[in-house]
Every structure is written in structure tokens, then in C-alpha cells.
Amino acid sequence: MCYMHYIQCITKMFKLIKEKNNLFQVIFYEDRNFQGRSWECNGDYADFSPYLSRCHSFRVESGCWMMYDQPNYMGMQYFMRRGEYPDYMGMWGWNNWIRSCRYIPMYRGNYRMRIYERENFGGQMYEMMDDCDSIMDRYRMSHCNSCHVMDGHWLMYEHPHYRGRMWYFPPGEYRSWRNMGYPNMRFMSMRRIMDSWY
């Protein structure tokens, strides 16, 4: 067995062990290009400040994550998959560094969500089981103001075709964006977080 094949087999084995034991990980660095102090994260953290004074780069070793630019899972949300992010602020024009993160559990099964035209599940209602790149094109619905996620984990975007700001919606009832701290938010497209993304 050649050395490179051996290394690939070992890497694959560790990846399988990590996924089997749900040891998902992100490594955060204070400076760009993975420099400066680092901190390894294996789950939800509401505030990075005890571990790092700032964060300018990170590596997602495994899993899917939501990153937040404020403590306690507040502020702007960013969905991240496995990969390297040597200067994420410069790449995407972010104004603030990551302050908290949340691991998104892998889900295998059917997806189901109901979206409503008005708050508190009022107005028109549509049930969706797959991605929708424009609720206007599909349902002639200008925007939704509440939703009920029955199955699966979803990302919702403020513009059609999965553009603009995004928010993560695990299973639950969401009666009002205003009560969630986003009074002017409108969602125009929705996408499932698939197990193939892990």
C-alpha cells in the first residue's frame, strides 16, 4: 500500500469515527489565514469572549453550523459547511466577527414546513416539502410572516433564489418575526439543510 493511499484510508476512518460519535468540530483563529491563538469548538457556544478576543478565520472540520455576529445566537446569521475560511470578513464583506455558534444536527427523513402570509399563522397558508427558490413565483405570495416547521431543518432567505440575509429554522412554531427580534424581515425563498451537506 502506498503512503498516500494509507493516509487517505486513515483520514477516512477518523472522519467516520468522528461522525459516528457526533464529534463535530470548528477551529477558530484570532487572526487571518489561521494565525494567532486558536480555539476548538465541539458544540453550541453562546459567547466566544472567554476563549478568543476576536475571530478572523476558521476551519469547519466537520458538520454544518450557524455562525452569529453577536453573543447568545443573535445578530446576523451565516450558514457554514466543511471547509476553510482564511478571511471570511474580507471574502463576504462582513462588518463584525463571529461571536457565537450553533451546531445543526444531521437530519434524515421527510421535510415539511407550513408558511403563512400573516403573523400568528394567519392569511394564506402553503405546505412545502422541498426547496422553494421563490414563494412569489410558486405561490403568488409576496412574503410570509410566520411558519411552522414540522420536519427537518431549513434555511430561509430574504430574497428569491437563496440570496440576502438568511435565518436558520429548526422544528418549531414561529408566530412572529417581530417577536424574534426581526421586525422588518421578509422571507422569499426556503431551502432544506440536507444530510448530503455534512
C-alpha positions as CSV (number, residue, x, y, z in Angstrom):
1,M,0.0,0.0,0.0
2,C,1.5,3.4,-1.0
3,Y,1.9,6.1,1.6
4,M,-0.7,8.4,0.1
5,H,-3.3,5.7,0.0
6,Y,-2.6,4.8,3.6
7,I,-3.0,8.4,4.7
8,Q,-6.3,8.7,2.7
9,C,-7.6,5.5,4.4
10,I,-6.6,6.8,7.9
11,T,-8.2,10.2,7.2
12,K,-11.4,8.5,6.1
13,M,-11.5,6.2,9.1
14,F,-11.1,9.1,11.5
15,K,-13.9,11.0,9.7
16,L,-16.2,8.1,10.0
17,I,-15.4,7.7,13.7
18,K,-15.9,11.4,14.3
19,E,-19.3,11.4,12.6
20,K,-20.4,8.2,14.3
21,N,-19.6,9.7,17.7
22,N,-21.0,13.1,16.7
23,L,-17.7,14.8,17.4
24,F,-18.2,17.8,15.1
25,Q,-15.7,20.5,15.2
26,V,-14.8,24.0,14.2
27,I,-11.4,25.6,14.9
28,F,-11.5,29.4,15.3
29,Y,-8.4,31.6,15.0
30,E,-7.9,35.2,16.2
31,D,-6.1,36.3,13.0
32,R,-6.5,35.8,9.3
33,N,-5.0,32.8,7.5
34,F,-5.4,30.6,10.6
35,Q,-2.8,32.6,12.6
36,G,-2.8,33.7,16.2
37,R,-4.4,32.0,19.1
38,S,-6.9,29.2,18.2
39,W,-9.8,27.5,20.0
40,E,-11.5,24.2,19.1
41,C,-15.3,24.2,19.4
42,N,-17.3,20.9,19.5
43,G,-20.8,22.2,20.1
44,D,-23.1,25.2,20.8
45,Y,-21.4,28.3,22.3
46,A,-23.3,31.4,23.2
47,D,-20.2,33.6,23.7
48,F,-16.6,33.2,22.5
49,S,-15.1,36.0,24.5
50,P,-13.8,33.8,27.3
51,Y,-11.8,31.9,24.7
52,L,-10.8,34.4,22.0
53,S,-10.7,38.2,21.9
54,R,-11.6,38.2,18.2
55,C,-12.0,35.8,15.3
56,H,-10.8,36.5,11.7
57,S,-10.5,32.9,10.3
58,F,-11.8,29.4,11.0
59,R,-11.9,25.8,9.7
60,V,-15.0,23.7,9.7
61,E,-13.6,20.3,10.2
62,S,-17.0,18.5,10.2
63,G,-20.7,19.2,10.4
64,C,-22.9,22.1,9.5
65,W,-23.1,25.2,11.6
66,M,-24.8,28.5,12.1
67,M,-22.5,31.4,13.0
68,Y,-23.7,34.6,14.6
69,D,-22.0,38.0,14.8
70,Q,-23.4,38.7,18.3
71,P,-23.3,36.6,21.5
72,N,-26.3,34.5,22.5
73,Y,-27.1,33.5,18.9
74,M,-28.2,37.0,18.0
75,G,-27.4,39.3,15.1
76,M,-26.6,38.3,11.5
77,Q,-26.6,34.5,10.8
78,Y,-24.3,32.7,8.5
79,F,-24.5,29.0,7.4
80,M,-21.2,27.2,7.2
81,R,-20.2,23.7,5.9
82,R,-17.0,21.8,6.0
83,G,-14.2,24.0,4.6
84,E,-11.5,26.6,5.2
85,Y,-12.3,30.3,5.7
86,P,-9.0,32.1,5.9
87,D,-10.5,35.6,5.8
88,Y,-14.3,35.4,5.9
89,M,-14.8,39.0,6.7
90,G,-12.9,40.1,3.6
91,M,-14.5,37.4,1.4
92,W,-18.0,38.4,2.1
93,G,-17.7,41.9,3.4
94,W,-18.8,41.2,7.0
95,N,-18.5,44.1,9.4
96,N,-18.3,42.1,12.5
97,W,-16.6,38.8,13.6
98,I,-18.3,35.7,14.8
99,R,-19.3,35.8,18.5
100,S,-21.4,32.6,18.9
101,C,-22.1,29.4,17.0
102,R,-24.6,26.6,16.9
103,Y,-24.3,23.1,15.6
104,I,-27.0,21.9,13.2
105,P,-27.9,18.3,13.9
106,M,-27.9,16.0,10.8
107,Y,-31.4,15.0,9.8
108,R,-32.5,12.2,7.6
109,G,-36.2,11.9,6.7
110,N,-39.1,13.8,5.2
111,Y,-39.1,17.6,5.3
112,R,-42.3,19.6,6.0
113,M,-43.0,23.2,6.7
114,R,-46.1,25.5,6.5
115,I,-45.6,29.1,5.7
116,Y,-48.2,31.8,6.4
117,E,-48.9,35.1,4.8
118,R,-49.5,36.8,8.2
119,E,-48.3,36.6,11.8
120,N,-49.8,34.0,14.1
121,F,-50.4,31.6,11.2
122,G,-52.9,33.9,9.6
123,G,-53.8,34.5,5.9
124,Q,-52.8,32.2,3.1
125,M,-51.0,29.0,4.1
126,Y,-48.9,26.7,1.9
127,E,-47.2,23.5,2.9
128,M,-43.8,22.7,1.4
129,M,-41.7,19.6,1.4
130,D,-38.9,20.7,-0.8
131,D,-36.8,23.8,-1.7
132,C,-38.5,26.9,-3.0
133,D,-36.4,29.5,-4.8
134,S,-39.3,32.0,-4.9
135,I,-42.6,32.0,-3.0
136,M,-43.8,34.7,-5.3
137,D,-43.3,32.5,-8.4
138,R,-44.6,29.3,-6.9
139,Y,-47.5,30.5,-4.7
140,R,-48.1,34.1,-5.8
141,M,-47.3,35.0,-2.2
142,S,-45.5,38.4,-1.7
143,H,-43.9,37.3,1.6
144,C,-44.5,35.2,4.7
145,N,-44.7,36.4,8.3
146,S,-44.9,33.2,10.3
147,C,-44.2,29.5,9.8
148,H,-44.4,26.1,11.4
149,V,-41.5,23.7,10.8
150,M,-42.8,20.2,11.4
151,D,-39.9,18.1,10.0
152,G,-36.3,18.8,9.1
153,H,-34.0,21.9,9.4
154,W,-34.5,24.8,7.0
155,L,-32.7,28.0,5.9
156,M,-34.9,30.9,4.9
157,Y,-33.7,33.9,2.8
158,E,-34.9,37.4,2.5
159,H,-34.7,37.4,-1.3
160,P,-35.6,34.9,-4.0
161,H,-33.0,32.4,-5.3
162,Y,-31.5,31.9,-1.8
163,R,-29.9,35.4,-1.7
164,G,-29.6,38.0,1.0
165,R,-29.7,37.5,4.7
166,M,-30.6,34.0,6.0
167,W,-32.1,32.5,9.1
168,Y,-32.0,29.0,10.5
169,F,-35.3,27.3,11.4
170,P,-35.2,24.0,13.3
171,P,-38.5,22.3,14.0
172,G,-40.9,24.6,15.9
173,E,-43.6,27.2,15.7
174,Y,-42.6,30.7,14.6
175,R,-45.5,33.1,15.1
176,S,-43.9,36.4,14.5
177,W,-40.5,37.6,13.2
178,R,-41.1,40.8,15.2
179,N,-41.2,38.7,18.5
180,M,-38.0,37.1,17.4
181,G,-36.2,40.5,17.2
182,Y,-36.5,40.9,13.4
183,P,-39.4,43.3,12.8
184,N,-38.6,44.2,9.2
185,M,-37.7,40.7,8.0
186,R,-39.3,39.1,5.0
187,F,-38.5,35.7,3.6
188,M,-38.8,35.0,-0.1
189,S,-37.1,31.6,-0.5
190,M,-36.5,28.5,1.6
191,R,-34.0,25.6,1.4
192,R,-33.7,22.3,3.3
193,I,-30.4,21.5,5.1
194,M,-29.7,18.1,3.6
195,D,-27.7,15.3,5.1
196,S,-25.5,15.2,2.0
197,W,-24.1,18.6,3.1
198,Y,-22.3,17.0,6.1
